[in-house]
Each structure stands twice: as C-alpha cells, then as structure tokens.
Amino acid sequence: MASLSVFGFGMAIQWFPGHMNSARKKAAETMASIDVVIELLDARMPEASTNPLVRELRLQRQRPCLKVLNKADLADPQVTRAWIDHYNRQEGVRAVALSCRKPAEVKRLPTLCQPLAPHRSDNVKPLRMLIMGIPNVGKSTLMNVLLKRKIAKVGDEPAVTRSQQTSQLDVRHSITDMPGLMWAKIAYPSDGLMLAAGNAIGRNAMIDEEVATFLAGQLLARYPALLASRYGLPAGALAELDAVNVIERIALRRGLRMRGGAADLEKAAKVLLQDYRDGVLGRISLETPATRQLMLAGEGAQGAARAAADDRAPAHADDSRQPPGGCTTEALPRESVP
C-alpha cells in the first residue's frame, strides 16, 4: 500500500506492503520466546527509523533492547554520540553505534546483549536474540557477518527479506532475523522524507525530486560546506540558494539537461540521493535529539491549533435542524466522544 499527498514543503509518504501484516503477527508471536531485542536503526536518522511497533511489542513482553545505530560510518560522529547518550538514559535500553560491514564491531553484539538478560548465560539456557528494524537498515548484512556465512539475501532496496530465520551462533546464543517491518502510518511527514532519502521506502511510494529537495534543504541548513565541496558550488553563494536552486545547480554542473537545454531536475535529484546513500557527500546526520524535540513540539503546536480551529468552526446547517415545536427527536452528531 502506498500513498502520496503533497502539502506545504514536502509530501506525506506512506508505505506498508501487504506481506508486512503477516510479519507483524509473526513478530508478536516470536517476542514470547526471545530474551533480547536487537533493534537496528539508521544512525543518520535514529528516531525516524525507529518502528513504534517494536517498542510496543517488546514492552508488552517486558523485553530489553539493544539499539544498534548501524551505518555509523556514514553519520556525523558528534551527533551519533548524542543519540547514544539519549538512548542509554532509557530504562531497559542499551545503545551502540557501528557499521554492519565491519565484522570486528558486529561480533561484539552477543556480549553487549548478555547484561540485558543475565539469567540466560549458560549452555542450558542460551541467550535468544531477535533482530528487528525497518527495511534496508542492514539486518541481513548483520546476520551474514555474525554467522560468517551468507544465509540472508542482501540487496540495495527495501523489503528484500520476506521470511523469518532463526540460526544458532553457538551453544550459548541463538539469533532470529525478522523481515524489515514498517508501521501502518508514518505520523510525521519529515520522517517519511528522511526514510525515503535513506532508501528505506519502496520506489512506488516516493517522488525523487520531492525527496531530493527535502534533502537539499537539510544539507543547506546543516552541512553547506559538504554540499559545496561535492558539487563545486561557490561557498559564498549558498546563502542565496534554496533547495530547488541546489538541485538545478547540480544538474548544470553535471551536464544533466533535457531536450531544449533546461536542467534535468529528475536526474539531478537521483544523483543527490545516490551520493547521500553511498556516503560520498561526507558523514551526515539528518536529525539530532534537539531537532527531534523541536519537530515534535512544532507538530504538537500545529495539532493544537487545528483542534482549536475545529472548535471555533460554526456547526453545519444540517446539525441544527429540529422538528416543529423545537423538540429534538434524535441525537445530533457530536464532534468528539469522551
């Protein structure tokens, strides 16, 4: 299922393929027979890539969580440290940043999980770990590295893994890999755009130019020097550019033109997105704990304003109609129910 609606700056992205319904049900069943959840996040956008369903399921079963900020080699290290501190203050949670492509870092995970379930620490009661996360966040790569053999298909697109797999690491550790799992409705438009920029959203649910424009705006605000360096843009001129101008400049610098000579914005958008995904722009984080709080506060204020506007709106003419004599024969529709 995919839907698009353009409003304000960007678009509201929703992507929930049908097979994820069965994956969600299987995850709820599996949670009963594991000890620790290993939740993989994208280090460049940790909260945007956090599936609220994972937290809901593990808290229902009171399961601790090791949050793994994967792709840390692509993220701003200072921002990543702030996220690690943020998560380590949460009850029942421990956080670590790494790259799943580095075996020496990955092999530490069972040891990091052990303190979260100290009662499962011998050959009789092996530690049972469950890997969860959004599509294309690196779960299959992590499994292959941990097991030192290729058992999970890896691809540079979301929703490659479609079924659950359980493997024995050794006599004291087993691990289960769940398919990438999205949630039914992405609450915040900026989260959808970040996920699309990170290639966690199916292509049928996104428009490259919209996502690239969002990304260019983020880079202008936070990493203008990296943007200027990659695309040969005059650093002094960046302050005069907006996100669309950046896409245009990339097109012109790369010689991407349409018939007639106009800049090919679609091709330029693909260039920017691929450069970001490959890490060639530099180490970039799209959100910090502070910007996340600001976003949530802004969304809350907008929601309150909308609710207040609804309260002030006049009743529909049909709602005030009464039979002769002023007696009401049936209840009028109410705007809200306690």
N, C-alpha and C positions, 0 to 999 in steps of 0.2 A: 504494500500500500504506500503510495507516495502522493503528496500534495504540495502545491506551491501557491503562495499568495504574496504579492509584492505590496509592501506598505512602508511608508517612512523611508529609512535609509536602505534596508535590505529586504530579505524575504524570509518568511516563516517556513522552515524546512521540516517536513515530517517524513520518516522512512521506517516502516515496520513490515518487512517481508513476512509472508504467511508462515514460513517454517519456524519463525521465532515464537509463535504461540506454543507450539509443541516443546520448543527448547525451554521456554519459561516454566512450563508444567514439570518438565524433567528436572530442571534446576531445583524447584521446590521439593521434589521427592529426594533428590540426591543430598540436599542440605542436611537431611536427618541422619545420614550415615558418614559424615565427614567431621573433621576436627577443626580445621583452619581454612578460611577462605583467602586465597591469594588473588587480590583484585588488581589487574593490570590497568594502569591509566596512562594516558599520553602526557609525558612530562611537560609538554608545551602548553597544555590546556587541561590540567588535572581535574578541576571540578566540572568543566564542560563534558569531559569524557567519563565522568562518574555516573553509572547507571543507578538511579534511585531504587530500582527493583532489587539490586544486590544488597543494599543496606537493609531494605525491608525484610528480605528473606533470611539474612543472617541474624538479624535482631530477633526475629520470630523464634529462631532456634538457639539464640544466645551463642552464636559462633564468633570467635575473634577474627580479626582481619589483618593481613599483611598487605598494605597498599604499596604496590611496586610502580614507581614512576618510570616507565620504560621510555626509550628514546631520549634519555637524559643527555646524550652526547649532541642532540640537536637543540636542546633548550638552554636558555640563559641560566648559567650556574648559580648566580646570585638569587634569582627568582626561585629556582628549584630548592635552594636551601630554605627559603622562606616557607615553601609548601611543606617540606619535610617537618619543620618545626610546628607548623599548623596542624598537621595530621597526628604528630606524636603527642599532642596535647589531648587528643580524643580518647575516651575510655575504650579499652579493648582493641586498640588500633596501634600498629607499628608501621612505620613508613621507611622505604629505602628507594634510592634513585640508582638506576643502572641502564645499561644497554643490553638487550637480549642477544645481541650479536657478539657479545664478549663472554665466552664460556667461564672465565675465571670469576666474573661477577655473578653469573647465573647460578653457579654451583653452590653459592652461599645461601640460597633461599631455604632449603630444608633446615639448616642450622638457625636461620632467623625465625622460622616458624615455630621451632621447638619450645621456646619460652612462652609462647601463647597458648600452648596445650601441654603443660608439664606432666600431666597424668598419662600421656601417650608417649612413652620414651624407652620402650624395650621391645624385644622380639615378640613378646606375647601380645602386646598392644601397639602395633605400628602406628605412626602418625599418618593420618589420612588428609591429604590436601586437595582442595578444589580450586582450579584456575577459572576465574570469571573476568569478563571485560567486554567492551564494545567490539564490533567488528574491526579487523585490520589494526589492532593495537599491539600485536606481537605474541599472542598466546601460543600459536602453533610453533613459531620460532623458538620460544622458551621451552616448550615440550621437547622439541628435537635436540636442543642443546643439553637439557637435563638428562635425557636418555641416551645421548651420544649416538643416536641413530635417527633416521628420518621415518617417523611414524605419522606425522601430521602434514598435510598438504599446505604449502605456503604460497601465497600469491599477493601481488601488489594491488589488491582490490578487496573490498569488504565482502563478508559472508562466504569465504572460501570453505571454512569448516562447517559442516551441516549436522554432524552427529557427535555424541559424547564418547570419549575414550578414556579408559582407566588403565594405568600401567604401574608396575611395581618398580620403584627405583632401586630398592634393596630390601633386606628383611625388616627394616625399621621404618620404611617410608613408601607410601603409595600416592599417586597423583592422578587426578581426573581433570580432563580438559573439556570444558563446555564450548559449544559453538558461540561465536560472538553474538551478544544479546543487546538489542536496543529496547527502549521503552516506548509505550504506545503513543505518547505525546511529549514532544520536546517543549518544555514550558517557556523557555526564553529564546527569542529569535537569534541573539548573538551566539548562544550555544550551538544552534543548528549551523550557523555560518562557520564557526570555528571547527566543528566536526567535519563539515564539508571541505574546508581548507586542508584538514589533515587526512583526507581521503577515507573517512570512516562512514561516509554516506554513499549509497548507490547512485550511479550517474543519472538514473532516471528521475531522481528527486532533487536535482540541483541544476542551476544555470551557471556555467563557468564565469561569465562576465560579472554576475552579481556577487559571487563568492570572491573573485579576484579583486573587485572594487572594495569589498569589506576588508580584505587582507591588506590591500594597498593603504587604506586609511589607517589601519593598525600600525603598519610599518612607518608611515609618515609621522605618526604620533610618538612612537617608542624607539624605532631603530632607523632614523633617517640616514645615518652615515652608512649603514649596511646597504640600504637601498641605492644610495648614490654610488657606492663603490661597485656594486654588481652591474649596474646598468649605465654607468658613465654619465650620471646626471650631475650637473653643477650643484654642489652642496648649498651654495648661496641662493639658488633658485628654488629649492624645495619648499621654502616657506610660502612661496606664491602658488604652489601647486595644490590641487585637491586630488582625491583618489582616482577620479576618471582621467585627469591630466597625466597621472603617473602611468596608467595603462597605455595611454596614447604615446607617451614618450618612449615606453618600452617597445611599442610597435615600430616607431620610427627608427630607433636605434638598431633594432634587429632587422630592419628592412621588410617588415611584415605589412604589406599593403594589399588592398583589394583592387579589383579592376577599376581603373579610373584614378588610382593614386591615393585614395583615402586610407587612413590607418586601419589595419585589420585588428579590431579590438578583441575579437574572439580568439584569434591565435595568440595575441599578446597575453590575454588572460590565462591561457593554458601554459604559456611559458612561465609566468609568475608563479602559478600554482605548483607546477612541477619543480621549479627551483626551490620553493619553500619546502615541499615534501622531501626533496633529496638533501636538504640541508646545505645547499651551496650558497645560500644567502648569508649564512652565519648562524650562530646559536640564538634562537628567537623563542620567546615565550609570549603567548597571546593573552594571558591573564595572570594576575598576581592575587594573593589573598586580599590585598587592599582594593584592587579594582573589582574583585568579585563582590565585596561588600558594598561598594558604591553602586554596582549594577543592580544588586538585589534591593538596595534602598530605593533606587530610581524606579524599579519595577513596582515596588510596593506603593510608592507615592502616586504613580500613574494609575494603579488599580484603585486606590482610594479616591482619586479624582473622578475616575469613571463611575464608581459606585455613587459618589455624591451627585454627579450629573444625572444619573438614573433616578435618584430620589427626588431631584428637583423637576424632572420631566413631568408635564401635565398628563393626566390619565387620558386614555383613549376614549373617544365618544361612546363606543360600544360598552365600555366598562361602567358608565354612569347611567345607563338606561334602566328605568324602573317601570313596572306596570302601573296602570291608572290607580290613583289613590296613594301613591308613594310607598306601597308595600313591596318589599323585595321577596320574590318567590324562590330565588336560588342564590347561592353564594357567588359573589363577584370574584373574578380571578385576583389572586394576590401576587405581588411582585416577589415576595420571598416567603419561605416557610421556615419557622424556627427549627 
